[in-house]
Amino acid sequence: MRLKRKDLLGIEELDRSEIEQILSTAESFKEVSAREIKKVPTLRGKTVINLFYEPSTRTRTSFEIAAKRMSADAVNISVSTSSVTKGETLRDTAKNLEAMRPDCIVVRHSSSGTPEMLSKYVSCSVVNAGDGAHEHPSQALLDMLTVKEKKGRIEGIKLSIIGDITHSRVARSNIYGFTKLGAEVTVCGPPTMIPPGIEKLGCSVTTDMNAALRGADVVMMLRIQMERQKESLFPSVREYSRLYGLDEAKLKSAKDDVIILHPGPINRGVEISSEVADGPYSLILDQVTNGVAVRMAIFYMLLGGTREESLK
Amino acid sequence: MNRLVIKGGRLIDPSVNVDGLFNIYVMGGRVGTIKPADKDTTELVEGAPGLEVIDATGLVVLPGFIDAHTHLREPGFEYKETIKTGTQAASAGGFTSVLCMANTNPVNDNESVTRYILDKAKAEGIASVNPIGAVTVGQKGERLTEFGELKNAGCVALSDDGVPITDGTVMRRALEYSKIFGLPIISHAEDPRLALSGVMNEGAVSTRLGLKGIPNAAEDTIVARDLSLAELTGGRLHIAHVSTRGAVELIRAAKARGVNVTAEATPHHLTLTDEAVSGYSTFTKMNPPLRTQDDVDALRAGLKDGTIDCIATDHAPQSTVEKDVEFDKAANGIVGLETAFSLAYGLVEEGILTLHDIIRALTINPSKAFSLNKGSLRVGSQADIAIVDLNKTWTVDPRKLKSKSKNTPYAVKTLKGVVVKTVVNGSVVYDASKVN
């Protein structure tokens, strides 16, 4: 099954059935990573370029492993070693990469909208691996897969996303994804980190951590960036942690079978205490495992077979 | 002596409350006589040497437009625009006079730069060029420029446009000191500490797109400050590119109190909202940013009731080097001279403004705001004329724009109202029938 689109730029543009197809494909690929020989020949001869303008360990490695397990050739370009440091523009970089005939470019960039621009420059597929504060679709898909596995469903689930919503592409992609699959999403954080009009994306908003935790089936904690202190978004890490850090005491307001997600990397003792991060409710490492399966599914559904075939 | 006769057109001249069919006789670059078309018995010898006759039947004849806010980019950024191409773009848009901003390289903060601009304009320009000098040396917001020298050299106003004057005392002194010369101080009203690294309007759309927002308050607070300073000093203030409802309301209240202030709005702020940024086209990135429909409605009402005096383009040519990059990195601004009239006329077609409203805002109002003694076709005035066809449409093709830069968000849009001919100083400088 192939997606009826060239690129995966965000969850906003996907409809429910496309999301469900990706998730079920990912479920079937999970088994590959459990094999002795973790490889299928499906995408042999395809070339994937990971073009990362921002530092990343987890996401870049995950895309690379996913491509390799599908037998595609994966090439990594990080900005510090590329011509970008010599002043090459995005368009020129894109055109030069395209001239080498890749099948897919996976791009991460600090500037929102860059994957969409890139997709207009090149004829191969573009996968957004996170752009500014816009979207991070593969992260949302792996989060949905993780919740679906543990809870058996997403429809009717109550998800609370807590932290710096303003600067979070993970929050935006998850709001779209979970609401499209019938979940109820609440975002929570200090008012300085709740962007205007976020409710128009389909979520409700609270600044009260306990209210966000009460009745939640899934709690997603977001990484807090220390440098935001300088922008007066919160007065101190200490106060932020007291008000919005998830520890065992606060977790008591949540349901007994609550699960905790975090897109990583975590700041232990800031937005999440070590006991919670390493505790029984935490699925942080399951998310990472599922990330590979979801990205295998994304490659398969964008690059497998021919696009024309899938349109028949 | 060359003569030009414009026959049978509908002359609209808000400066003298004229709207009717007239024949206009231009001699020696000036409006000689104006006769009602149906009673004019003058016999013209067609083909007589030095006589040019324009049949304007079915067309509308207007005082040439005056743009209070143009970036001609010369000297320093000739790869974006030159005085030659910029005035060609102006004439193609019906503009016969432009006021050009000081943020060139070097900055127009002394008479040698002003004279360079005027000499270039005389040699290569086909519309009248009126330089705006910088308020502060190098537009650094610290030391005032020599206003007297700039005025003598030919500057008609002062502005650090592009860079807000953040120091309230500098703004206060500029408003006070400029009183000697009657030069308006044009405020680019923006608090950079509130705008921060924003790249579009702050609101639901910036949230959805994940782009950093600029709140209305970044503009409103500085408009409030500058209005207070104009009131305190009795200085002459002009607010550039008003984009927010708050600013419109502040200016309206200040005018009611008698503050000596005028204001302008751009065609893009009058016609587009921040929704246009969806898709991340860098041709929707400008400063101030495109705002919400509520702000657009307030600007239109402000133009209607006279709170906003002028429609000014903020024509800001940028090359692909500045625009064909990530949204965050892209330079601000769009070209505007060639689409301004049609966009303004679109508001007439929509029933939001009258033809007289927009003509006033393009002609006599900017003339009065900057004491140009233009924007009118009364007998004896300089024959700067725009002839337009309100029944025709055109489709914006960036490749065909006269401007050296093509950064317009209106590509492939079909607009109503076509500039047919533009006359500067009695000579036809633009003729739509003679271009591709």
HADDOCK unambig.tbl for C-alpha pairs under 7 A between the chains (distance, minus, plus):
assign (segid A and resid 89 and name CA) (segid B and resid 325 and name CA) 6.72 0.50 0.50
assign (segid A and resid 90 and name CA) (segid B and resid 325 and name CA) 6.39 0.50 0.50
assign (segid A and resid 111 and name CA) (segid B and resid 326 and name CA) 6.53 0.50 0.50
assign (segid A and resid 111 and name CA) (segid B and resid 327 and name CA) 6.91 0.50 0.50
assign (segid A and resid 111 and name CA) (segid B and resid 328 and name CA) 5.86 0.50 0.50
assign (segid A and resid 112 and name CA) (segid B and resid 209 and name CA) 6.98 0.50 0.50
assign (segid A and resid 112 and name CA) (segid B and resid 210 and name CA) 5.95 0.50 0.50
assign (segid A and resid 112 and name CA) (segid B and resid 211 and name CA) 6.10 0.50 0.50
assign (segid A and resid 113 and name CA) (segid B and resid 280 and name CA) 5.82 0.50 0.50
assign (segid A and resid 114 and name CA) (segid B and resid 326 and name CA) 5.85 0.50 0.50
assign (segid A and resid 132 and name CA) (segid B and resid 210 and name CA) 6.56 0.50 0.50
assign (segid A and resid 133 and name CA) (segid B and resid 210 and name CA) 4.31 0.50 0.50
assign (segid A and resid 133 and name CA) (segid B and resid 211 and name CA) 6.71 0.50 0.50
assign (segid A and resid 134 and name CA) (segid B and resid 208 and name CA) 7.00 0.50 0.50
assign (segid A and resid 134 and name CA) (segid B and resid 209 and name CA) 5.43 0.50 0.50
assign (segid A and resid 134 and name CA) (segid B and resid 210 and name CA) 3.97 0.50 0.50
assign (segid A and resid 195 and name CA) (segid B and resid 207 and name CA) 5.94 0.50 0.50
assign (segid A and resid 196 and name CA) (segid B and resid 203 and name CA) 5.30 0.50 0.50
assign (segid A and resid 196 and name CA) (segid B and resid 204 and name CA) 5.59 0.50 0.50
assign (segid A and resid 196 and name CA) (segid B and resid 207 and name CA) 6.47 0.50 0.50
assign (segid A and resid 197 and name CA) (segid B and resid 203 and name CA) 6.23 0.50 0.50
assign (segid A and resid 197 and name CA) (segid B and resid 204 and name CA) 4.14 0.50 0.50
assign (segid A and resid 197 and name CA) (segid B and resid 207 and name CA) 6.68 0.50 0.50
assign (segid A and resid 198 and name CA) (segid B and resid 204 and name CA) 6.54 0.50 0.50
assign (segid A and resid 198 and name CA) (segid B and resid 207 and name CA) 6.32 0.50 0.50
